[in-house]
Amino acid sequence: MNNKKATEEELKAWLEAVHFGSCCSDPVDQPGCVEQVKVNNNDLTTFYLQMTSPEQLLEKPGVTGLTIIEAQVKEFRFNKYLYSLVGENWQWFDKLSDSDEQWQAHVEREQLRTWVAYYQGAIAGYFELEIADNNEVEILYFGLAPKFIGKGFGAYLLSEAVKSAWQLCDAKRVWVHTCSLDHPRALANYQACGFQLYKTIKE
């Protein structure tokens, strides 16, 4: 996805407005590192992972009561809410300053598909899949709502995101990226789902 580094002024303002979330006991329940920013001049390492065959997916068991449904009616305000809900305790601030027109252009296009996880009527998490012209599919956004972190939902949601890419988006390749700002085991958890590391970038 497209990311921009925050200026010192933007970072300061954001830190005053929200708090960083603590690491959860089940690291895969954390959102993927889709918003990247250097903090205190520490080096940032970004890890790119991929699957090139659906047989690589190590599918996780379902969670009783958790339902995952595609938002077939595209409504940018809904995705904007999901982005804020899931990312409020993480480094998800890059798109908060986008205009409604930018949000609409992002969400309401054929290349983007959104799935939402519900538990007992509440939004538990979501993921967005972006389909390139060559049918390579990126897990663009992925994560759980704050109240559902640490309940073991993340592994199944990730598994369903990958399965949806292969089965419903006719993917030729599925890829995702995480970074060193995420939980130390985030990389291992993507690999546990079947992703393979193919590129590492240090900044």
Backbone hydrogen bonds in HBPLUS format (Angstrom, degrees):
<---DONOR---> <-ACCEPTOR-->    atom                        ^
c    i                          cat <-CA-CA->   ^        H-A-AA   ^      H-
h    n   atom  resd res      DA  || num        DHA   H-A  angle D-A-AA Bond
n    s   type  num  typ     dist DA aas  dist angle  dist       angle   num
A0011-LEU N   A0007-THR O   2.94 MM   4  6.15 165.5  1.96 158.7 162.4     1
A0012-LYS N   A0008-GLU O   2.97 MM   4  6.08 160.2  2.01 145.8 151.1     2
A0013-ALA N   A0009-GLU O   3.03 MM   4  6.19 161.5  2.06 146.0 151.0     3
A0014-TRP N   A0010-GLU O   2.92 MM   4  6.11 155.2  1.99 146.7 153.9     4
A0015-LEU N   A0011-LEU O   2.91 MM   4  6.10 161.8  1.94 152.4 157.0     5
A0016-GLU N   A0012-LYS O   3.11 MM   4  6.31 142.2  2.26 142.2 151.7     6
A0017-ALA N   A0014-TRP O   2.93 MM   3  5.07 137.8  2.11  99.7 112.5     7
A0018-VAL N   A0014-TRP O   3.03 MM   4  6.30 148.8  2.13 159.3 166.6     8
A0021-GLY N   A0089-ASN O   2.54 MM  68  4.65 131.9  1.76 166.6 150.2     9
A0029-ASP N   A0026-ASP O   2.83 MM   3  5.66 161.7  1.86 131.0 137.2    10
A0030-GLN N   A0027-PRO O   2.98 MM   3  5.55 166.0  2.00 117.5 122.1    11
A0032-GLY N   A0142-PHE O   3.24 MM 110  5.89 146.1  2.36 140.9 149.0    12
A0034-VAL N   A0032-GLY O   2.81 MM   2  5.63 124.3  2.12 114.3  97.3    13
A0042-ASN N   A0039-VAL O   3.09 MM   3  5.86 168.0  2.11 123.1 126.6    14
A0203-GLU N   A0044-LEU O   2.77 MM 159  5.22 156.3  1.83 153.7 161.8    15
A0180-SER N   A0045-THR O   2.84 MM 135  5.23 138.1  2.01 148.9 159.8    16
A0046-THR N   A0201-ILE O   2.78 MM 155  5.19 163.3  1.80 153.8 158.3    17
A0201-ILE N   A0046-THR O   2.93 MM 155  5.19 163.3  1.96 150.6 156.2    18
A0047-PHE N   A0178-THR O   2.78 MM 131  5.34 166.2  1.80 150.4 155.2    19
A0178-THR N   A0047-PHE O   2.99 MM 131  5.34 152.5  2.07 148.1 156.2    20
A0048-TYR N   A0199-LYS O   2.87 MM 151  5.13 171.8  1.87 162.9 161.0    21
A0198-TYR N   A0048-TYR O   2.94 MM 150  5.96 170.4  1.95 158.1 160.0    22
A0049-LEU N   A0176-VAL O   2.91 MM 127  5.47 178.1  1.91 169.4 169.6    23
A0176-VAL N   A0049-LEU O   3.01 MM 127  5.47 153.9  2.08 146.0 150.0    24
A0050-GLN N   A0196-GLN O   2.89 MM 146  5.33 152.7  1.97 136.6 143.5    25
A0196-GLN N   A0050-GLN O   2.87 MM 146  5.33 162.5  1.90 143.3 148.4    26
A0051-MET N   A0174-VAL O   2.73 MM 123  5.17 143.5  1.86 152.7 161.9    27
A0174-VAL N   A0051-MET O   2.97 MM 123  5.17 165.1  2.00 150.0 154.9    28
A0056-GLN N   A0053-SER O   3.04 MM   3  5.67 164.4  2.06 117.8 122.9    29
A0057-LEU N   A0054-PRO O   3.20 MM   3  5.71 158.4  2.25 112.6 118.2    30
A0058-LEU N   A0193-CYS O   2.85 MM 135  4.95 174.1  1.85 131.6 132.1    31
A0066-LEU N   A0063-VAL O   3.09 MM   3  5.56 166.8  2.11 134.0 136.3    32
A0067-THR N   A0118-TYR O   2.91 MM  51  5.18 168.9  1.92 154.3 157.7    33
A0118-TYR N   A0067-THR O   2.68 MM  51  5.18 161.6  1.71 156.0 162.4    34
A0069-ILE N   A0116-VAL O   2.89 MM  47  5.42 163.1  1.92 153.1 152.5    35
A0116-VAL N   A0069-ILE O   2.81 MM  47  5.42 167.8  1.82 150.8 151.6    36
A0072-GLN N   A0070-GLU O   3.07 MM   2  5.56 118.0  2.47 107.7  91.2    37
A0071-ALA N   A0114-THR O   2.82 MM  43  5.62 162.2  1.86 147.7 153.6    38
A0078-PHE N   A0075-GLU O   2.96 MM   3  5.54 135.9  2.16 115.5 126.6    39
A0079-ASN N   A0075-GLU O   3.42 MM   4  6.90 155.8  2.49 150.1 156.1    40
A0080-LYS N   A0076-PHE O   2.90 MM   4  6.09 152.4  1.97 148.5 157.0    41
A0081-TYR N   A0077-ARG O   3.02 MM   4  6.21 147.7  2.13 136.2 144.1    42
A0082-LEU N   A0078-PHE O   2.94 MM   4  6.28 158.6  1.99 150.7 156.7    43
A0083-TYR N   A0079-ASN O   2.88 MM   4  6.02 161.2  1.91 149.6 154.4    44
A0084-SER N   A0080-LYS O   3.12 MM   4  6.32 156.6  2.17 142.1 147.8    45
A0085-LEU N   A0081-TYR O   2.80 MM   4  6.00 164.9  1.82 156.4 161.1    46
A0086-VAL N   A0082-LEU O   2.92 MM   4  5.98 177.4  1.92 156.4 157.3    47
A0087-GLY N   A0083-TYR O   2.97 MM   4  5.71 149.6  2.06 135.6 145.2    48
A0088-GLU N   A0084-SER O   3.03 MM   4  5.43 119.3  2.41 141.1 146.2    49
A0090-TRP N   A0087-GLY O   2.99 MM   3  5.09 164.3  2.02 113.5 117.7    50
A0096-LEU N   A0093-PHE O   3.19 MM   3  5.27 149.1  2.29 103.0 112.1    51
A0098-ASP N   A0095-LYS O   3.00 MM   3  5.19 161.6  2.03 110.0 115.9    52
A0103-TRP N   A0099-SER O   2.99 MM   4  6.33 159.9  2.03 152.4 158.0    53
A0104-GLN N   A0100-ASP O   2.85 MM   4  6.01 162.4  1.88 150.1 155.2    54
A0105-ALA N   A0101-GLU O   3.00 MM   4  6.15 156.3  2.05 142.2 148.4    55
A0106-HIS N   A0102-GLN O   2.99 MM   4  6.18 146.8  2.10 142.4 151.4    56
A0107-VAL N   A0103-TRP O   2.91 MM   4  6.10 168.5  1.92 160.0 161.9    57
A0108-GLU N   A0104-GLN O   2.90 MM   4  5.48 154.0  1.97 141.9 150.2    58
A0112-LEU N   A0109-ARG O   3.27 MM   3  5.88 164.7  2.30 116.7 121.0    59
A0131-ILE N   A0111-GLN O   2.74 MM  20  4.89 165.8  1.76 147.6 152.7    60
A0113-ARG N   A0129-LEU O   2.96 MM  16  5.30 158.6  2.01 150.8 157.8    61
A0129-LEU N   A0113-ARG O   2.84 MM  16  5.30 165.5  1.86 158.6 163.6    62
A0115-TRP N   A0127-PHE O   2.96 MM  12  5.51 167.8  1.98 165.5 169.5    63
A0127-PHE N   A0115-TRP O   2.98 MM  12  5.51 153.1  2.06 150.4 154.7    64
A0117-ALA N   A0125-GLY O   2.81 MM   8  5.04 171.8  1.82 135.6 138.4    65
A0124-ALA N   A0117-ALA O   2.67 MM   7  5.25 164.1  1.70 142.2 146.3    66
A0119-TYR N   A0122-ALA O   2.81 MM   3  5.28 156.5  1.86 149.9 157.4    67
A0122-ALA N   A0119-TYR O   3.02 MM   3  5.28 166.2  2.04 116.9 118.6    68
A0145-ALA N   A0124-ALA O   2.81 MM  21  5.18 162.0  1.84 118.3 123.9    69
A0126-TYR N   A0143-GLY O   3.02 MM  17  5.93 153.2  2.09 162.7 170.4    70
A0143-GLY N   A0126-TYR O   3.14 MM  17  5.93 148.8  2.24 166.3 171.4    71
A0128-GLU N   A0141-TYR O   2.83 MM  13  5.08 151.5  1.91 138.3 143.6    72
A0140-LEU N   A0128-GLU O   2.87 MM  12  5.41 133.0  2.10 142.4 153.2    73
A0130-GLU N   A0138-GLU O   2.97 MM   8  5.24 164.0  1.99 150.8 155.5    74
A0138-GLU N   A0130-GLU O   2.97 MM   8  5.24 159.7  2.01 148.8 152.4    75
A0132-ALA N   A0136-GLU O   2.91 MM   4  5.29 173.7  1.91 157.8 159.0    76
A0135-ASN N   A0132-ALA O   2.87 MM   3  5.06 156.6  1.93 116.4 118.5    77
A0172-LYS N   A0135-ASN O   2.79 MM  37  5.54 157.6  1.84 141.5 144.4    78
A0137-VAL N   A0173-ARG O   2.80 MM  36  6.13 169.9  1.81 165.7 165.2    79
A0175-TRP N   A0137-VAL O   2.90 MM  38  6.37 155.9  1.96 155.8 161.9    80
A0139-ILE N   A0175-TRP O   3.02 MM  36  6.44 158.1  2.07 165.8 172.9    81
A0148-PHE N   A0145-ALA O   2.92 MM   3  5.62 161.0  1.96 127.5 133.9    82
A0149-ILE N   A0146-PRO O   3.40 MM   3  5.59 174.0  2.41 110.9 112.6    83
A0157-LEU N   A0153-PHE O   3.04 MM   4  6.23 162.3  2.08 156.1 161.8    84
A0158-LEU N   A0154-GLY O   2.91 MM   4  6.08 161.6  1.94 153.8 158.1    85
A0159-SER N   A0155-ALA O   2.97 MM   4  6.14 158.0  2.02 143.3 149.9    86
A0160-GLU N   A0156-TYR O   2.88 MM   4  6.13 153.2  1.95 149.4 156.4    87
A0161-ALA N   A0157-LEU O   2.93 MM   4  6.17 144.8  2.05 142.8 152.8    88
A0162-VAL N   A0158-LEU O   3.05 MM   4  6.36 161.0  2.09 154.1 157.5    89
A0163-LYS N   A0159-SER O   2.95 MM   4  6.17 161.9  1.98 146.2 152.0    90
A0164-SER N   A0160-GLU O   2.84 MM   4  5.89 154.5  1.90 143.0 149.7    91
A0165-ALA N   A0161-ALA O   3.07 MM   4  6.31 150.6  2.16 141.1 148.9    92
A0166-TRP N   A0162-VAL O   3.08 MM   4  6.45 159.0  2.13 152.9 157.4    93
A0167-GLN N   A0163-LYS O   2.84 MM   4  5.92 173.3  1.84 156.9 159.1    94
A0168-LEU N   A0164-SER O   2.82 MM   4  5.06 149.2  1.91 129.1 139.4    95
A0171-ALA N   A0165-ALA O   3.22 MM   6  5.72 147.9  2.33 143.6 147.2    96
A0182-ASP N   A0179-CYS O   3.04 MM   3  5.72 163.1  2.07 118.4 123.8    97
A0186-ALA N   A0183-HIS O   2.87 MM   3  5.21 168.2  1.88 121.2 124.6    98
A0189-ASN N   A0185-ARG O   2.94 MM   4  6.21 147.8  2.05 152.4 161.9    99
A0189-ASN N   A0186-ALA O   3.12 MM   3  5.09 120.1  2.49  93.3 108.4   100
A0190-TYR N   A0186-ALA O   3.06 MM   4  6.43 153.9  2.13 153.8 159.7   101
A0191-GLN N   A0187-LEU O   3.06 MM   4  6.34 158.8  2.11 147.7 154.0   102
A0192-ALA N   A0188-ALA O   2.79 MM   4  6.01 138.9  1.96 138.9 151.0   103
A0193-CYS N   A0190-TYR O   3.09 MM   3  5.22 140.1  2.25  98.3 109.7   104
A0195-PHE N   A0190-TYR O   3.17 MM   5  5.66 154.9  2.23 146.0 138.3   105
A0194-GLY N   A0191-GLN O   2.93 MM   3  5.01 149.6  2.03 100.6 110.6   106
